[in-house]
């Protein structure tokens, strides 16, 4: 029986323009009424996650910056530090097309940026030299501590709430979700997911951009 549903946000609950699916909100709220815990893990920042938690009706922890920082019951817990990521971003911006994004003013454990596709290999290799790594959410790039990822957040909740992996369902669409899809949990994705995520999934919905949530929750008999 599923006790915890972990959802990515961009591309999973939203469309390409980051407009959230009202159907997704409805089904999440129905799941909460069934006493299932729902959590969000996003590359976005804590203020955005606080708003989503409040207005969507999320009853579990929400994680920002790909698992680097958590908000739960009005308490913020930071797991990583942004110092090295910020230093790297300043360094790499002078050597490539990398440009920091506005939301960095709220980031606590990572840094985000945009760049030309042609620079990906170079920037990735430079990040490794600094004991960091980069990941693409399909909306922006993130540079983080090498241990910072969505699996870290899922494992944290597993321990905190004394769950087994078979009681956890994760839903995501992009390659920055891959670490939690590598866990021995239940895995599902929308039709707009990357091929990597689809191949890792136990269930691939025919619906996309948030409209898959009801289908997935029904498939796992949560609703």
C-alpha positions as CSV (number, residue, x, y, z in Angstrom):
1,X,0.0,0.0,0.0
2,X,1.3,3.4,-1.0
3,X,1.8,5.7,2.1
4,X,3.9,8.5,0.5
5,X,3.6,10.0,-3.0
6,X,6.6,12.1,-4.0
7,X,6.0,14.5,-6.9
8,X,8.3,16.6,-9.1
9,X,6.8,19.9,-10.1
10,X,7.9,21.4,-13.5
11,X,6.8,19.2,-16.3
12,X,5.1,16.8,-13.9
13,X,2.4,19.1,-12.4
14,X,2.9,21.9,-14.9
15,X,3.0,22.4,-18.7
16,X,5.9,23.8,-20.7
17,X,5.0,27.3,-19.6
18,X,5.0,26.3,-15.9
19,X,1.2,26.6,-15.7
20,X,0.0,24.2,-13.0
21,X,-2.6,21.6,-13.9
22,X,-5.8,22.3,-12.0
23,X,-6.7,18.6,-12.5
24,X,-3.4,17.7,-10.7
25,X,-4.4,19.9,-7.7
26,X,-7.8,18.2,-7.5
27,X,-6.4,14.7,-7.5
28,X,-3.7,15.5,-5.0
29,X,-6.3,16.9,-2.6
30,X,-8.4,13.8,-3.1
31,X,-5.4,11.7,-2.2
32,X,-4.7,13.8,0.9
33,X,-8.3,13.1,2.0
34,X,-7.4,9.3,1.8
35,X,-4.7,9.9,4.4
36,X,-1.9,9.5,1.9
37,X,1.1,11.8,2.5
38,X,2.1,13.9,-0.5
39,X,5.5,15.6,-0.9
40,X,7.0,17.8,-3.6
41,X,10.7,17.8,-4.6
42,X,11.7,20.5,-7.1
43,X,14.8,22.3,-8.4
44,X,12.9,25.6,-7.5
45,X,13.4,27.6,-4.4
46,X,11.9,27.5,-0.9
47,X,9.5,30.5,-1.3
48,X,8.0,28.9,-4.4
49,X,7.7,25.5,-2.6
50,X,6.1,27.2,0.4
51,X,3.5,28.8,-1.9
52,X,2.8,25.4,-3.6
53,X,2.5,23.6,-0.2
54,X,0.0,26.2,1.0
55,X,-2.1,26.7,-2.1
56,X,-2.1,23.1,-3.5
57,X,-2.7,21.5,-0.1
58,X,0.4,19.4,0.3
59,X,0.4,17.6,3.7
60,X,4.0,16.4,3.7
61,X,7.5,17.9,3.5
62,X,8.4,20.0,0.4
63,X,12.0,20.1,-0.8
64,X,13.6,22.8,-2.9
65,X,16.9,22.9,-4.9
66,X,16.6,19.2,-5.8
67,X,16.5,18.0,-2.2
68,X,19.0,20.4,-0.7
69,X,16.6,22.1,1.7
70,X,13.3,21.1,3.2
71,X,10.2,22.9,4.6
72,X,7.9,20.9,6.9
73,X,5.5,22.1,9.6
74,X,6.8,25.7,9.3
75,X,10.4,24.6,9.9
76,X,13.2,24.8,7.3
77,X,16.0,22.3,7.4
78,X,19.1,22.9,5.2
79,X,21.1,19.8,4.2
80,X,23.8,21.3,2.0
81,X,25.7,24.6,1.5
82,X,25.8,26.9,-1.5
83,X,29.3,28.3,-1.1
84,X,31.2,26.1,-3.6
85,X,28.3,26.3,-6.1
86,X,28.3,30.1,-6.0
87,X,32.1,30.2,-6.4
88,X,31.9,27.8,-9.3
89,X,29.1,29.8,-11.0
90,X,31.2,33.0,-10.8
91,X,34.2,31.2,-12.2
92,X,32.5,29.4,-15.0
93,X,30.5,32.4,-16.1
94,X,33.8,34.0,-17.2
95,X,34.8,31.0,-19.3
96,X,31.5,30.0,-21.0
97,X,28.0,31.0,-22.0
98,X,26.8,30.3,-18.5
99,X,24.4,33.0,-17.1
100,X,23.0,32.9,-13.5
101,X,19.2,33.0,-13.2
102,X,17.2,35.4,-11.1
103,X,16.0,32.9,-8.5
104,X,19.6,32.5,-7.2
105,X,18.7,35.4,-4.8
106,X,16.6,32.8,-2.8
107,X,18.9,29.8,-3.2
108,X,20.4,28.3,-0.1
109,X,22.2,25.1,-1.2
110,X,22.9,25.4,-4.9
111,X,23.1,27.8,-7.9
112,X,21.1,27.8,-11.1
113,X,22.0,29.0,-14.6
114,X,21.3,28.9,-18.3
115,X,23.8,28.1,-21.0
116,X,24.2,27.2,-24.7
117,X,23.9,23.5,-25.3
118,X,27.4,23.4,-26.9
119,X,28.9,24.2,-23.5
120,X,27.3,21.3,-21.6
121,X,30.3,18.9,-21.8
122,X,32.8,21.6,-20.8
123,X,30.8,22.9,-17.9
124,X,30.0,19.4,-16.6
125,X,33.7,18.5,-16.7
126,X,34.7,21.7,-14.9
127,X,32.0,21.0,-12.2
128,X,33.5,17.6,-11.6
129,X,36.9,19.1,-11.1
130,X,35.4,21.3,-8.3
131,X,33.7,18.2,-6.7
132,X,30.3,19.4,-7.9
133,X,27.9,18.3,-10.6
134,X,25.3,19.9,-12.9
135,X,21.8,18.6,-13.8
136,X,19.2,19.8,-16.3
137,X,15.6,20.1,-15.2
138,X,14.5,21.0,-18.8
139,X,13.8,24.5,-17.5
140,X,17.2,25.5,-16.1
141,X,20.5,24.0,-15.1
142,X,21.6,23.5,-11.5
143,X,25.0,23.1,-10.0
144,X,25.1,21.3,-6.6
145,X,27.1,19.3,-4.1
146,X,27.8,15.8,-5.6
147,X,25.6,14.2,-2.9
148,X,22.7,16.5,-3.3
149,X,19.8,15.0,-5.3
150,X,16.2,13.9,-5.1
151,X,17.0,10.4,-3.8
152,X,18.6,12.1,-0.8
153,X,15.2,13.7,0.0
154,X,13.3,10.5,-0.6
155,X,15.6,8.5,1.7
156,X,15.3,11.2,4.3
157,X,11.5,10.8,4.3
158,X,11.8,7.0,4.3
159,X,13.8,7.2,7.5
160,X,11.8,10.0,9.2
161,X,8.4,8.3,8.6
162,X,9.7,4.8,9.0
163,X,8.6,3.6,5.6
164,X,9.6,0.8,3.3
165,X,10.5,1.5,-0.4
166,X,7.4,-0.4,-1.6
167,X,5.2,2.1,0.3
168,X,6.7,5.0,-1.7
169,X,5.6,6.2,-5.1
170,X,7.7,8.8,-7.1
171,X,6.5,10.7,-10.1
172,X,8.8,12.7,-12.3
173,X,9.5,13.6,-15.9
174,X,13.1,14.8,-16.4
175,X,16.6,13.5,-15.9
176,X,17.1,15.4,-12.7
177,X,14.6,13.0,-11.2
178,X,16.7,10.0,-12.1
179,X,18.3,9.5,-8.7
180,X,14.9,8.8,-7.1
181,X,14.0,6.6,-10.0
182,X,17.1,4.5,-9.2
183,X,15.7,3.6,-5.8
184,X,13.6,0.5,-5.2
185,X,10.4,2.5,-5.0
186,X,7.3,2.5,-7.2
187,X,7.9,4.7,-10.2
188,X,5.6,6.4,-12.6
189,X,5.8,9.2,-15.1
190,X,3.7,11.3,-17.6
191,X,3.8,10.9,-21.4
192,X,6.1,13.9,-21.7
193,X,8.9,12.3,-19.6
194,X,12.3,11.8,-21.1
195,X,13.1,8.3,-22.5
196,X,15.5,7.7,-19.6
197,X,12.7,8.3,-17.1
198,X,10.2,6.2,-19.1
199,X,12.6,3.3,-19.2
200,X,13.0,3.5,-15.4
201,X,9.2,3.7,-14.7
202,X,6.9,0.9,-13.7
203,X,4.0,2.8,-15.2
204,X,3.9,5.4,-18.0
205,X,0.7,7.4,-18.2
206,X,-0.8,8.3,-21.6
207,X,-1.5,11.8,-20.2
208,X,0.9,14.6,-19.7
209,X,1.8,17.9,-18.0
210,X,-0.1,17.2,-14.7
211,X,-3.1,15.5,-16.3
212,X,-1.4,12.2,-15.6
213,X,-1.8,12.6,-11.8
214,X,-5.3,11.2,-11.6
215,X,-4.4,8.3,-13.9
216,X,-1.4,7.4,-11.9
217,X,-3.1,7.7,-8.5
218,X,-5.9,5.5,-9.8
219,X,-3.4,2.9,-11.2
220,X,-1.8,2.6,-7.7
221,X,-5.3,2.5,-6.1
222,X,-4.7,5.6,-4.1
223,X,-8.0,7.2,-5.1
